[in-house]
Amino acid sequence: MSYFRALLPVALCAVCLSGSPLLPGSALGTGRTVQITNDRLVLVLNGGRYNGLVDGTDVDLWCVDVERFASPGNTYTANVIPLLPWTPEQAALVRKGTFSNEDFWWDLGLGPVERYQAAAWLVTQMEAYRSGTPFTPDLHIQQAVWAILDDAENQSISLTPLAWSWMHTAAAFIRDNPGFGLGEWAVVSGNAAPDGTFQGWQYQSFLTRLETVTSEARFGGTAPETPAAENPEPGTFALIGAGLLLGGWAARRRAR
């Protein structure tokens, strides 16, 4: 059995948190101030765990948007919207919240809420999430997180075979467990005006854990097995460095 397959069930427990304070419900809303501090940064490629102040609360922020960036010292305003089935008005406050399946690069048959759920599930599979420890194989999971929410206009991320498997495993898991993470995560989407309208493009979208758990939140369900894969050869990692991942890749046809 691969090491990755053995890890899957662990993250279904509610105790698998990253150790930082959880975001209180009072921080939810439009035009909230975000400041990236990164004193608990655990990089996975150019993503992974950032952290900062969201409406004054120091929380961990998990990178989910390959098309935007964040750096220590960034201060901006963002919409902080709970991960729940959104009304059209709520969806408009979330980056890519109004997208259809066809608006994303990879055709997974998922809408935006489901894609953010899948991204949240993938975050829980990272060693960076469980223990805050850097773990090189997490890079395949981070690729999958980015790919799930990749805009259809351009292919922004090139996937390793294992990342492709993680992406489809996450999609299958959410189809089988449609309540996963609802009410337990929030999407932090910048940069936004106080009324919630987006006024820029450059700042990262993050997922962060919420303090309160709604009646819709469930961690139940059985995770599908990730296709077995041995630890990659050293040459694989040499090919995958951060420069391999972002930009410059010839567009491939979308998987149908």
N, C-alpha and C positions, 0 to 999 in steps of 0.2 A: 504494500500500500504506500502511496506517495506521502511525503510529509504534508503536502498541501491538503490532500483529502482528509488526513487525520485531524487537521486543524478546524475543519468546517463547523462541526457541532458546537464547539466551544463558544463561539461568538453569539449564540442564540440566548445566552443567559443575560439577564438585565444587569448583572454585576460586572459585565465586561465593559467598563467605562475607562476613559483615559486618565482619570484622576483629577482633572481640573474642575472648578465649580461649574455647575450646570446653569444654563441661561434661564432666568426667571421669566414668567409670563409677562411681567410688567415691561420687559424689554422688547416685546413684540410690537410691530407697527411700522409705519412708514417714516422715512427720513431720519433713521436712528444713526447716531454718530458711531463710527467704527475707527479704531486706531490699532494698527498692526504693531505689536511690540516684539513678538517672537523670542521671548526668554525661555520658551519651552519648544522651540522649533525642532521638529524631527523631519528632515527632508526625505522624501521618497521621490527620486528624480528631481523635478522642479516643483513637486507638489508635496503631498503628505500633510503633516500636522503643522499648521501655523498657529499662532494664538495672538490674542489682543483683547482690547476692551470693546465690548458691544453695549452701548448705552450705559457705560460705567462698570460693567461686569467683566471680569477677566475670564475668558473661556477659550477652549480649544476650537480651532477652525480648520475644517478638513477641505482641502482644495478639490474642486469638482469641475472647474471650467478651464479647459486647455487654451482657450482663446484670449484669456485675460491674465493679469499678473498682480502680484502683491509684493511689497517690500517693507522691511522695518521702517517705521516712521510714517507710512501712509496714513493719512487721516481723511476720511470722507464720510458721506452719508449713504445709508443703504436701507432697503426695505428688509425687514426681518419677519418672515411669514412662516407660520407653522406648517409642517408637512402633513396635510390633510386633503381630502377631496376639495378642490378649490371651486368657488363660484367663478364665473367669468371675470368679475371685478377683482377678486383675489388673484386669479391667475395672471392678470395684467401687471401685478406688482412683483412678479417673480421673473427673473431672467429665463427666457425660453418657456415660460409657464403657459403661453398660449399656442405653442407649437403643436402641430399634428405629428404623427409618426413619420410622415414624409418630409418633415422639416429637419429631421435629424439625418446624419450621414448613414448610420447603420439601421437597416430596417429590422427592428426587433418586435414589431407589433405592439409597441408600448406608447402610452401617452406620457406627457411630461411629469405628472405626479408619480407614475410608476417608474419612470427613469430615475427620478430623484430617490425613490425608495430603493431601487436597485443599486444606485451609487452608495446609499447609506449602508446597505447590506455588505457591499464590497469593503467599505471602510472598516466594518467590524471584523473582517477577515484578516486585516493587517496586524502584524506584530507591533507595528508603530502605534496602533490603537490599543492593543491589549496591555502592553507593558511599557510603551514609550521607548522601545529599544529599536535602533536601526537594524533592518533585516533585508539584505539585498533582494531576495525573491519577492518582496513587497512591490518591486517595480512593475511586475506583471499585473498586479491588482490595480496599481495606480493608472497604468495604461488603460485598463478596462473601464475604470471610473471615468476617465476623460473621454473615451470613445463613446460611451453610452449617451453622453450629453453633447457630442460633437455636432456642430452646425452642418447642415447639408450643403452649404455653399462651397465649402472646401473641406477636404480631408486634412485635419490638423494633426492627426496622430497616426503613426504607423504601428501596427500591433505585432507583438511576438505571437507565436502559436499558442502559448500558454495564456497570454492576455486575452486572445480571442476566445479561448475556452472559458476563462473567468467571466467574460462579458455575457456569453450565452448562458452560463450557469446561473448568473445573477438574474437574467431575464426570466428563466424558467422558475427560479425560486419565487420571484414576485408573482408570477402567474399562479403558482400553487399556494402562496401565502399573501393574499392581497392586502391584509391588514398590517404587514410588517412595518414597524417604525412610525406608523401614523400617530401623531401627537407627541412623539418622542424626539423629533428632530425639527429644526427650523432651517430655512434657506435664507442666507444673507446675500442679498443681491445689490451690488452697487454699480454706478453711483446714481443716487436718486435725490430728487428734490423733496422738501418736506411733505408735499402732497402725494408723493409716491411715484411721480412720473420720472422716467429715466432721462438723465441729462448728460450722460457720457457713456463711454464704452470700456474704459481701461481697467477698472478695478474688478478683482477676482470675485466670483461667486463661491460661497462656502456652505458647507453643512455644519451645524453645531447641535449639541445635545440640549434638550429642554429639561427644566427642573421638574415640571409637572407632567403627569401621564394622564391622558384623556381616556375615556371609556373605550375609544376606538383602538387604542394602542394594544398591540399583541406581539409577543415574541414567539408565539407558538409556531408549530410547523416543523417539517423535516426538510433539511437542506438536501438538494440533489447532490450527487457525487460529482466533483470536478473530475474531468477525464484525467486518468493517471498520466503523470509526467515526471520523469526523473529530474533530479537537480541538473540545471543546464551546465553544459561544458564551459570551462573558462572562456573559450572563444566566443561563446554566446554573449556573455556579459561585455566583452570587448566591443561587440557590434552594437550593443544596446545603449551605450552611454547617453547622457542627456542630450547631446547634440543630435543623436539619431532621431529623437522623438518629435521635435517641434519644427514644423515648417519644412519647406523644400522638397517634400515628397510628391512624386507624381500621383495624381488622383487615380484611385482605383474605382471600378464600378461598384456601386452599392450592392451589398449582399441582399439578395431577395429570397 
